[in-house]
Amino acid sequence: MLVPFLAAAETAARARPDVDVELARELLGEAAAMLHNGLALDGLDEHDTAAVVGALSQDLVARDPGVAVRALAEATLTEPGDLHDAEAAWAAYLTAAAILQL
């Protein structure tokens, strides 16, 4: 679960010169740990976990991650794509936002 978060931190740091790569990696590493410890992704199958982690890692480096994650949650219900359980993914996104206090 950690790898996508660290990759997103590095991508954000390359794209935005105001972002320190080491600090971004540290913050997203802590976010991944909080989500794991907070059981935010429990109840998702392996496929949906990978999809949610990938999307969260990208949204957490947005200029306003709270808005991005909540929009992602809502979009999941209307356009679930290939998710196996869109409602569980929606709940995971909102749980992640709550755990990370977004």
KOLGU-4560 file (N, C-alpha, C; in nm, 3 decimals, padded with zeros to 5 digits):
<recs>
<n_xx: 00.082 n_yy: -00.120 n_zz: 00.000 ca_xx: 00.000 ca_yy: 00.000 ca_zz: 00.000 c_xx: 00.086 c_yy: 00.126 c_zz: 00.000 mol: A seq: 1 type: MET>
<n_xx: 00.203 n_yy: 00.120 n_zz: 00.051 ca_xx: 00.288 ca_yy: 00.238 ca_zz: 00.065 c_xx: 00.343 c_yy: 00.289 c_zz: -00.068 mol: A seq: 2 type: LEU>
<n_xx: 00.374 n_yy: 00.199 n_zz: -00.158 ca_xx: 00.441 ca_yy: 00.235 ca_zz: -00.284 c_xx: 00.366 c_yy: 00.341 c_zz: -00.364 mol: A seq: 3 type: VAL>
<n_xx: 00.234 n_yy: 00.329 n_zz: -00.386 ca_xx: 00.164 ca_yy: 00.433 ca_zz: -00.463 c_xx: 00.168 c_yy: 00.570 c_zz: -00.395 mol: A seq: 4 type: PRO>
<n_xx: 00.165 n_yy: 00.572 n_zz: -00.263 ca_xx: 00.170 ca_yy: 00.698 ca_zz: -00.190 c_xx: 00.306 c_yy: 00.766 c_zz: -00.208 mol: A seq: 5 type: PHE>
<n_xx: 00.412 n_yy: 00.688 n_zz: -00.199 ca_xx: 00.546 ca_yy: 00.745 ca_zz: -00.216 c_xx: 00.568 c_yy: 00.790 c_zz: -00.360 mol: A seq: 6 type: LEU>
<n_xx: 00.517 n_yy: 00.715 n_zz: -00.454 ca_xx: 00.529 ca_yy: 00.755 ca_zz: -00.595 c_xx: 00.454 c_yy: 00.885 c_zz: -00.621 mol: A seq: 7 type: ALA>
<n_xx: 00.336 n_yy: 00.900 n_zz: -00.562 ca_xx: 00.259 ca_yy: 01.024 ca_zz: -00.579 c_xx: 00.333 c_yy: 01.142 c_zz: -00.517 mol: A seq: 8 type: ALA>
<n_xx: 00.398 n_yy: 01.120 n_zz: -00.404 ca_xx: 00.475 ca_yy: 01.226 ca_zz: -00.340 c_xx: 00.588 c_yy: 01.272 c_zz: -00.431 mol: A seq: 9 type: ALA>
<n_xx: 00.656 n_yy: 01.178 n_zz: -00.490 ca_xx: 00.768 ca_yy: 01.213 ca_zz: -00.579 c_xx: 00.719 c_yy: 01.283 c_zz: -00.705 mol: A seq: 10 type: GLU>
<n_xx: 00.608 n_yy: 01.239 n_zz: -00.760 ca_xx: 00.551 ca_yy: 01.302 ca_zz: -00.879 c_xx: 00.509 c_yy: 01.446 c_zz: -00.848 mol: A seq: 11 type: THR>
<n_xx: 00.446 n_yy: 01.465 n_zz: -00.734 ca_xx: 00.403 ca_yy: 01.599 ca_zz: -00.694 c_xx: 00.523 c_yy: 01.691 c_zz: -00.674 mol: A seq: 12 type: ALA>
<n_xx: 00.628 n_yy: 01.639 n_zz: -00.613 ca_xx: 00.747 ca_yy: 01.721 ca_zz: -00.589 c_xx: 00.815 c_yy: 01.760 c_zz: -00.720 mol: A seq: 13 type: ALA>
<n_xx: 00.814 n_yy: 01.671 n_zz: -00.818 ca_xx: 00.873 ca_yy: 01.704 ca_zz: -00.948 c_xx: 00.790 c_yy: 01.809 c_zz: -01.022 mol: A seq: 14 type: ARG>
<n_xx: 00.658 n_yy: 01.800 n_zz: -01.008 ca_xx: 00.568 ca_yy: 01.890 ca_zz: -01.080 c_xx: 00.556 c_yy: 02.026 c_zz: -01.015 mol: A seq: 15 type: ALA>
<n_xx: 00.578 n_yy: 02.031 n_zz: -00.884 ca_xx: 00.561 ca_yy: 02.157 ca_zz: -00.812 c_xx: 00.688 c_yy: 02.189 c_zz: -00.734 mol: A seq: 16 type: ARG>
<n_xx: 00.761 n_yy: 02.289 n_zz: -00.780 ca_xx: 00.889 ca_yy: 02.320 ca_zz: -00.716 c_xx: 00.878 c_yy: 02.363 c_zz: -00.570 mol: A seq: 17 type: PRO>
<n_xx: 00.758 n_yy: 02.402 n_zz: -00.526 ca_xx: 00.739 ca_yy: 02.442 ca_zz: -00.387 c_xx: 00.724 c_yy: 02.323 c_zz: -00.292 mol: A seq: 18 type: ASP>
<n_xx: 00.725 n_yy: 02.201 n_zz: -00.347 ca_xx: 00.707 ca_yy: 02.080 ca_zz: -00.267 c_xx: 00.843 c_yy: 02.013 c_zz: -00.247 mol: A seq: 19 type: VAL>
<n_xx: 00.880 n_yy: 01.991 n_zz: -00.122 ca_xx: 01.003 ca_yy: 01.920 ca_zz: -00.087 c_xx: 00.975 c_yy: 01.770 c_zz: -00.095 mol: A seq: 20 type: ASP>
<n_xx: 01.054 n_yy: 01.699 n_zz: -00.175 ca_xx: 01.028 ca_yy: 01.557 ca_zz: -00.198 c_xx: 01.036 c_yy: 01.474 c_zz: -00.070 mol: A seq: 21 type: VAL>
<n_xx: 01.134 n_yy: 01.500 n_zz: 00.014 ca_xx: 01.148 ca_yy: 01.422 ca_zz: 00.136 c_xx: 01.031 c_yy: 01.446 c_zz: 00.232 mol: A seq: 22 type: GLU>
<n_xx: 00.991 n_yy: 01.570 n_zz: 00.244 ca_xx: 00.877 ca_yy: 01.602 ca_zz: 00.329 c_xx: 00.749 c_yy: 01.539 c_zz: 00.273 mol: A seq: 23 type: LEU>
<n_xx: 00.731 n_yy: 01.546 n_zz: 00.142 ca_xx: 00.613 ca_yy: 01.487 ca_zz: 00.079 c_xx: 00.610 c_yy: 01.337 c_zz: 00.101 mol: A seq: 24 type: ALA>
<n_xx: 00.726 n_yy: 01.272 n_zz: 00.085 ca_xx: 00.733 ca_yy: 01.127 ca_zz: 00.108 c_xx: 00.700 c_yy: 01.094 c_zz: 00.253 mol: A seq: 25 type: ARG>
<n_xx: 00.751 n_yy: 01.172 n_zz: 00.345 ca_xx: 00.724 ca_yy: 01.148 ca_zz: 00.487 c_xx: 00.575 c_yy: 01.164 c_zz: 00.518 mol: A seq: 26 type: GLU>
<n_xx: 00.515 n_yy: 01.272 n_zz: 00.467 ca_xx: 00.374 ca_yy: 01.297 ca_zz: 00.494 c_xx: 00.283 c_yy: 01.190 c_zz: 00.433 mol: A seq: 27 type: LEU>
<n_xx: 00.313 n_yy: 01.152 n_zz: 00.311 ca_xx: 00.228 ca_yy: 01.050 ca_zz: 00.249 c_xx: 00.254 c_yy: 00.912 c_zz: 00.309 mol: A seq: 28 type: LEU>
<n_xx: 00.375 n_yy: 00.887 n_zz: 00.356 ca_xx: 00.402 ca_yy: 00.763 ca_zz: 00.428 c_xx: 00.322 c_yy: 00.757 c_zz: 00.557 mol: A seq: 29 type: GLY>
<n_xx: 00.314 n_yy: 00.869 n_zz: 00.626 ca_xx: 00.233 ca_yy: 00.876 ca_zz: 00.748 c_xx: 00.085 c_yy: 00.860 c_zz: 00.716 mol: A seq: 30 type: GLU>
<n_xx: 00.040 n_yy: 00.919 n_zz: 00.607 ca_xx: -00.101 ca_yy: 00.905 ca_zz: 00.567 c_xx: -00.132 c_yy: 00.758 c_zz: 00.539 mol: A seq: 31 type: ALA>
<n_xx: -00.043 n_yy: 00.690 n_zz: 00.468 ca_xx: -00.065 ca_yy: 00.547 ca_zz: 00.439 c_xx: -00.072 c_yy: 00.467 c_zz: 00.568 mol: A seq: 32 type: ALA>
<n_xx: 00.015 n_yy: 00.496 n_zz: 00.663 ca_xx: 00.014 ca_yy: 00.425 ca_zz: 00.791 c_xx: -00.117 c_yy: 00.453 c_zz: 00.867 mol: A seq: 33 type: ALA>
<n_xx: -00.163 n_yy: 00.577 n_zz: 00.866 ca_xx: -00.287 ca_yy: 00.611 ca_zz: 00.935 c_xx: -00.406 c_yy: 00.539 c_zz: 00.872 mol: A seq: 34 type: MET>
<n_xx: -00.407 n_yy: 00.531 n_zz: 00.740 ca_xx: -00.517 ca_yy: 00.462 ca_zz: 00.673 c_xx: -00.514 c_yy: 00.312 c_zz: 00.704 mol: A seq: 35 type: LEU>
<n_xx: -00.395 n_yy: 00.256 n_zz: 00.707 ca_xx: -00.380 ca_yy: 00.114 ca_zz: 00.741 c_xx: -00.423 c_yy: 00.089 c_zz: 00.885 mol: A seq: 36 type: HIS>
<n_xx: -00.371 n_yy: 00.167 n_zz: 00.976 ca_xx: -00.403 ca_yy: 00.149 ca_zz: 01.118 c_xx: -00.549 c_yy: 00.182 c_zz: 01.149 mol: A seq: 37 type: ASN>
<n_xx: -00.607 n_yy: 00.272 n_zz: 01.072 ca_xx: -00.746 ca_yy: 00.310 ca_zz: 01.092 c_xx: -00.845 c_yy: 00.217 c_zz: 01.023 mol: A seq: 38 type: GLY>
<n_xx: -00.791 n_yy: 00.115 n_zz: 00.957 ca_xx: -00.875 ca_yy: 00.014 ca_zz: 00.891 c_xx: -00.966 c_yy: 00.074 c_zz: 00.784 mol: A seq: 39 type: LEU>
<n_xx: -00.921 n_yy: 00.181 n_zz: 00.721 ca_xx: -01.003 ca_yy: 00.251 ca_zz: 00.621 c_xx: -01.036 c_yy: 00.163 c_zz: 00.501 mol: A seq: 40 type: ALA>
<n_xx: -00.950 n_yy: 00.067 n_zz: 00.471 ca_xx: -00.970 ca_yy: -00.013 ca_zz: 00.351 c_xx: -01.023 c_yy: -00.152 c_zz: 00.380 mol: A seq: 41 type: LEU>
<n_xx: -01.050 n_yy: -00.181 n_zz: 00.508 ca_xx: -01.106 ca_yy: -00.311 ca_zz: 00.542 c_xx: -01.240 c_yy: -00.329 c_zz: 00.475 mol: A seq: 42 type: ASP>
<n_xx: -01.267 n_yy: -00.447 n_zz: 00.430 ca_xx: -01.394 ca_yy: -00.475 ca_zz: 00.363 c_xx: -01.384 c_yy: -00.467 c_zz: 00.212 mol: A seq: 43 type: GLY>
<n_xx: -01.274 n_yy: -00.415 n_zz: 00.161 ca_xx: -01.254 ca_yy: -00.411 ca_zz: 00.016 c_xx: -01.179 c_yy: -00.536 c_zz: -00.028 mol: A seq: 44 type: LEU>
<n_xx: -01.213 n_yy: -00.588 n_zz: -00.145 ca_xx: -01.133 ca_yy: -00.699 ca_zz: -00.196 c_xx: -01.001 c_yy: -00.645 c_zz: -00.252 mol: A seq: 45 type: ASP>
<n_xx: -00.915 n_yy: -00.734 n_zz: -00.293 ca_xx: -00.781 ca_yy: -00.695 ca_zz: -00.339 c_xx: -00.787 c_yy: -00.598 c_zz: -00.457 mol: A seq: 46 type: GLU>
<n_xx: -00.875 n_yy: -00.625 n_zz: -00.551 ca_xx: -00.889 ca_yy: -00.539 ca_zz: -00.670 c_xx: -00.932 c_yy: -00.398 c_zz: -00.631 mol: A seq: 47 type: HIS>
<n_xx: -01.037 n_yy: -00.388 n_zz: -00.549 ca_xx: -01.088 ca_yy: -00.258 ca_zz: -00.509 c_xx: -00.990 c_yy: -00.185 c_zz: -00.418 mol: A seq: 48 type: ASP>
<n_xx: -00.918 n_yy: -00.258 n_zz: -00.334 ca_xx: -00.816 ca_yy: -00.195 ca_zz: -00.250 c_xx: -00.711 c_yy: -00.127 c_zz: -00.337 mol: A seq: 49 type: THR>
<n_xx: -00.664 n_yy: -00.197 n_zz: -00.439 ca_xx: -00.563 ca_yy: -00.139 ca_zz: -00.528 c_xx: -00.618 c_yy: -00.014 c_zz: -00.597 mol: A seq: 50 type: ALA>
<n_xx: -00.743 n_yy: -00.019 n_zz: -00.641 ca_xx: -00.803 ca_yy: 00.096 ca_zz: -00.709 c_xx: -00.818 c_yy: 00.214 c_zz: -00.614 mol: A seq: 51 type: ALA>
<n_xx: -00.865 n_yy: 00.188 n_zz: -00.493 ca_xx: -00.885 ca_yy: 00.297 ca_zz: -00.396 c_xx: -00.752 c_yy: 00.356 c_zz: -00.354 mol: A seq: 52 type: VAL>
<n_xx: -00.653 n_yy: 00.273 n_zz: -00.328 ca_xx: -00.520 ca_yy: 00.322 ca_zz: -00.289 c_xx: -00.462 c_yy: 00.407 c_zz: -00.401 mol: A seq: 53 type: VAL>
<n_xx: -00.473 n_yy: 00.361 n_zz: -00.524 ca_xx: -00.420 ca_yy: 00.438 ca_zz: -00.636 c_xx: -00.487 c_yy: 00.574 c_zz: -00.649 mol: A seq: 54 type: GLY>
<n_xx: -00.617 n_yy: 00.577 n_zz: -00.636 ca_xx: -00.690 ca_yy: 00.703 ca_zz: -00.647 c_xx: -00.661 c_yy: 00.795 c_zz: -00.529 mol: A seq: 55 type: ALA>
<n_xx: -00.659 n_yy: 00.738 n_zz: -00.408 ca_xx: -00.629 ca_yy: 00.820 ca_zz: -00.290 c_xx: -00.489 c_yy: 00.880 c_zz: -00.298 mol: A seq: 56 type: LEU>
<n_xx: -00.394 n_yy: 00.801 n_zz: -00.341 ca_xx: -00.257 ca_yy: 00.853 ca_zz: -00.346 c_xx: -00.247 c_yy: 00.973 c_zz: -00.438 mol: A seq: 57 type: SER>
<n_xx: -00.323 n_yy: 00.973 n_zz: -00.545 ca_xx: -00.323 ca_yy: 01.087 ca_zz: -00.638 c_xx: -00.397 c_yy: 01.206 c_zz: -00.579 mol: A seq: 58 type: GLN>
<n_xx: -00.510 n_yy: 01.181 n_zz: -00.516 ca_xx: -00.590 ca_yy: 01.292 ca_zz: -00.463 c_xx: -00.527 c_yy: 01.356 c_zz: -00.340 mol: A seq: 59 type: ASP>
<n_xx: -00.447 n_yy: 01.282 n_zz: -00.267 ca_xx: -00.384 ca_yy: 01.340 ca_zz: -00.148 c_xx: -00.275 c_yy: 01.441 c_zz: -00.181 mol: A seq: 60 type: LEU>
<n_xx: -00.230 n_yy: 01.444 n_zz: -00.305 ca_xx: -00.131 ca_yy: 01.545 ca_zz: -00.345 c_xx: -00.194 c_yy: 01.659 c_zz: -00.424 mol: A seq: 61 type: VAL>
<n_xx: -00.327 n_yy: 01.659 n_zz: -00.432 ca_xx: -00.398 ca_yy: 01.768 ca_zz: -00.498 c_xx: -00.383 c_yy: 01.896 c_zz: -00.416 mol: A seq: 62 type: ALA>
<n_xx: -00.408 n_yy: 02.009 n_zz: -00.478 ca_xx: -00.400 ca_yy: 02.138 ca_zz: -00.406 c_xx: -00.496 c_yy: 02.141 c_zz: -00.288 mol: A seq: 63 type: ARG>
<n_xx: -00.613 n_yy: 02.079 n_zz: -00.303 ca_xx: -00.709 ca_yy: 02.068 ca_zz: -00.193 c_xx: -00.752 c_yy: 01.922 c_zz: -00.182 mol: A seq: 64 type: ASP>
<n_xx: -00.678 n_yy: 01.842 n_zz: -00.106 ca_xx: -00.706 ca_yy: 01.698 ca_zz: -00.101 c_xx: -00.844 c_yy: 01.665 c_zz: -00.045 mol: A seq: 65 type: PRO>
<n_xx: -00.894 n_yy: 01.746 n_zz: 00.046 ca_xx: -01.026 ca_yy: 01.718 ca_zz: 00.101 c_xx: -01.134 c_yy: 01.724 c_zz: -00.005 mol: A seq: 66 type: GLY>
<n_xx: -01.131 n_yy: 01.828 n_zz: -00.085 ca_xx: -01.227 ca_yy: 01.842 ca_zz: -00.195 c_xx: -01.209 c_yy: 01.729 c_zz: -00.295 mol: A seq: 67 type: VAL>
<n_xx: -01.084 n_yy: 01.697 n_zz: -00.326 ca_xx: -01.056 ca_yy: 01.592 ca_zz: -00.424 c_xx: -01.107 c_yy: 01.456 c_zz: -00.378 mol: A seq: 68 type: ALA>
<n_xx: -01.082 n_yy: 01.421 n_zz: -00.252 ca_xx: -01.125 ca_yy: 01.290 ca_zz: -00.202 c_xx: -01.278 c_yy: 01.282 c_zz: -00.193 mol: A seq: 69 type: VAL>
<n_xx: -01.342 n_yy: 01.387 n_zz: -00.146 ca_xx: -01.488 ca_yy: 01.384 ca_zz: -00.137 c_xx: -01.552 c_yy: 01.377 c_zz: -00.277 mol: A seq: 70 type: ARG>
<n_xx: -01.494 n_yy: 01.447 n_zz: -00.374 ca_xx: -01.546 ca_yy: 01.440 ca_zz: -00.511 c_xx: -01.526 c_yy: 01.300 c_zz: -00.568 mol: A seq: 71 type: ALA>
<n_xx: -01.413 n_yy: 01.241 n_zz: -00.538 ca_xx: -01.386 ca_yy: 01.105 ca_zz: -00.582 c_xx: -01.487 c_yy: 01.008 c_zz: -00.523 mol: A seq: 72 type: LEU>
<n_xx: -01.518 n_yy: 01.025 n_zz: -00.396 ca_xx: -01.617 ca_yy: 00.938 ca_zz: -00.331 c_xx: -01.751 c_yy: 00.947 c_zz: -00.402 mol: A seq: 73 type: ALA>
<n_xx: -01.797 n_yy: 01.067 n_zz: -00.428 ca_xx: -01.926 ca_yy: 01.085 ca_zz: -00.493 c_xx: -01.925 c_yy: 01.030 c_zz: -00.635 mol: A seq: 74 type: GLU>
<n_xx: -01.816 n_yy: 01.053 n_zz: -00.707 ca_xx: -01.806 ca_yy: 01.003 ca_zz: -00.844 c_xx: -01.808 c_yy: 00.851 c_zz: -00.848 mol: A seq: 75 type: ALA>
<n_xx: -01.757 n_yy: 00.789 n_zz: -00.743 ca_xx: -01.754 ca_yy: 00.643 ca_zz: -00.737 c_xx: -01.895 c_yy: 00.584 c_zz: -00.740 mol: A seq: 76 type: THR>
<n_xx: -01.990 n_yy: 00.653 n_zz: -00.680 ca_xx: -02.127 ca_yy: 00.602 ca_zz: -00.679 c_xx: -02.195 c_yy: 00.616 c_zz: -00.815 mol: A seq: 77 type: LEU>
<n_xx: -02.161 n_yy: 00.722 n_zz: -00.888 ca_xx: -02.226 ca_yy: 00.745 ca_zz: -01.018 c_xx: -02.152 c_yy: 00.680 c_zz: -01.134 mol: A seq: 78 type: THR>
<n_xx: -02.019 n_yy: 00.668 n_zz: -01.120 ca_xx: -01.938 ca_yy: 00.606 ca_zz: -01.225 c_xx: -01.837 c_yy: 00.512 c_zz: -01.160 mol: A seq: 79 type: GLU>
<n_xx: -01.880 n_yy: 00.392 n_zz: -01.121 ca_xx: -01.792 ca_yy: 00.302 ca_zz: -01.046 c_xx: -01.681 c_yy: 00.238 c_zz: -01.128 mol: A seq: 80 type: PRO>
<n_xx: -01.686 n_yy: 00.252 n_zz: -01.259 ca_xx: -01.582 ca_yy: 00.189 ca_zz: -01.340 c_xx: -01.581 c_yy: 00.039 c_zz: -01.318 mol: A seq: 81 type: GLY>
<n_xx: -01.465 n_yy: -00.017 n_zz: -01.294 ca_xx: -01.456 ca_yy: -00.163 ca_zz: -01.277 c_xx: -01.448 c_yy: -00.206 c_zz: -01.130 mol: A seq: 82 type: ASP>
<n_xx: -01.489 n_yy: -00.117 n_zz: -01.040 ca_xx: -01.491 ca_yy: -00.155 ca_zz: -00.898 c_xx: -01.590 c_yy: -00.269 c_zz: -00.876 mol: A seq: 83 type: LEU>
<n_xx: -01.555 n_yy: -00.359 n_zz: -00.788 ca_xx: -01.644 ca_yy: -00.470 ca_zz: -00.757 c_xx: -01.754 c_yy: -00.427 c_zz: -00.660 mol: A seq: 84 type: HIS>
<n_xx: -01.722 n_yy: -00.334 n_zz: -00.570 ca_xx: -01.819 ca_yy: -00.289 ca_zz: -00.470 c_xx: -01.805 c_yy: -00.137 c_zz: -00.455 mol: A seq: 85 type: ASP>
<n_xx: -01.879 n_yy: -00.065 n_zz: -00.536 ca_xx: -01.868 ca_yy: 00.081 ca_zz: -00.538 c_xx: -01.907 c_yy: 00.143 c_zz: -00.405 mol: A seq: 86 type: ALA>
<n_xx: -02.007 n_yy: 00.088 n_zz: -00.338 ca_xx: -02.048 ca_yy: 00.144 ca_zz: -00.208 c_xx: -01.940 c_yy: 00.127 c_zz: -00.102 mol: A seq: 87 type: GLU>
<n_xx: -01.871 n_yy: 00.015 n_zz: -00.104 ca_xx: -01.762 ca_yy: -00.006 ca_zz: -00.008 c_xx: -01.645 c_yy: 00.088 c_zz: -00.040 mol: A seq: 88 type: ALA>
<n_xx: -01.619 n_yy: 00.112 n_zz: -00.168 ca_xx: -01.513 ca_yy: 00.206 ca_zz: -00.207 c_xx: -01.552 c_yy: 00.348 c_zz: -00.164 mol: A seq: 89 type: ALA>
<n_xx: -01.677 n_yy: 00.385 n_zz: -00.186 ca_xx: -01.728 ca_yy: 00.515 ca_zz: -00.143 c_xx: -01.707 c_yy: 00.533 c_zz: 00.007 mol: A seq: 90 type: TRP>
<n_xx: -01.742 n_yy: 00.432 n_zz: 00.083 ca_xx: -01.725 ca_yy: 00.438 ca_zz: 00.229 c_xx: -01.577 c_yy: 00.447 c_zz: 00.266 mol: A seq: 91 type: ALA>
<n_xx: -01.493 n_yy: 00.376 n_zz: 00.194 ca_xx: -01.348 ca_yy: 00.381 ca_zz: 00.222 c_xx: -01.292 c_yy: 00.521 c_zz: 00.197 mol: A seq: 92 type: ALA>
<n_xx: -01.336 n_yy: 00.586 n_zz: 00.089 ca_xx: -01.290 ca_yy: 00.722 ca_zz: 00.061 c_xx: -01.332 c_yy: 00.818 c_zz: 00.173 mol: A seq: 93 type: TYR>
<n_xx: -01.456 n_yy: 00.808 n_zz: 00.215 ca_xx: -01.504 ca_yy: 00.897 ca_zz: 00.321 c_xx: -01.439 c_yy: 00.866 c_zz: 00.454 mol: A seq: 94 type: LEU>
<n_xx: -01.413 n_yy: 00.739 n_zz: 00.481 ca_xx: -01.341 ca_yy: 00.701 ca_zz: 00.602 c_xx: -01.200 c_yy: 00.755 c_zz: 00.597 mol: A seq: 95 type: THR>
<n_xx: -01.136 n_yy: 00.747 n_zz: 00.483 ca_xx: -01.001 ca_yy: 00.801 ca_zz: 00.468 c_xx: -01.000 c_yy: 00.952 c_zz: 00.493 mol: A seq: 96 type: ALA>
<n_xx: -01.098 n_yy: 01.021 n_zz: 00.439 ca_xx: -01.107 ca_yy: 01.167 ca_zz: 00.461 c_xx: -01.124 c_yy: 01.197 c_zz: 00.609 mol: A seq: 97 type: ALA>
<n_xx: -01.203 n_yy: 01.118 n_zz: 00.678 ca_xx: -01.224 ca_yy: 01.140 ca_zz: 00.822 c_xx: -01.097 c_yy: 01.110 c_zz: 00.901 mol: A seq: 98 type: ALA>
<n_xx: -01.032 n_yy: 00.999 n_zz: 00.869 ca_xx: -00.908 ca_yy: 00.962 ca_zz: 00.941 c_xx: -00.801 c_yy: 01.068 c_zz: 00.922 mol: A seq: 99 type: ILE>
<n_xx: -00.790 n_yy: 01.118 n_zz: 00.799 ca_xx: -00.686 ca_yy: 01.217 ca_zz: 00.769 c_xx: -00.731 c_yy: 01.360 c_zz: 00.799 mol: A seq: 100 type: LEU>
<n_xx: -00.853 n_yy: 01.373 n_zz: 00.849 ca_xx: -00.911 ca_yy: 01.502 ca_zz: 00.885 c_xx: -00.907 c_yy: 01.601 c_zz: 00.770 mol: A seq: 101 type: GLN>
<n_xx: -00.956 n_yy: 01.554 n_zz: 00.655 ca_xx: -00.958 ca_yy: 01.639 ca_zz: 00.535 c_xx: -01.088 c_yy: 01.715 c_zz: 00.525 mol: A seq: 102 type: LEU>
</recs>
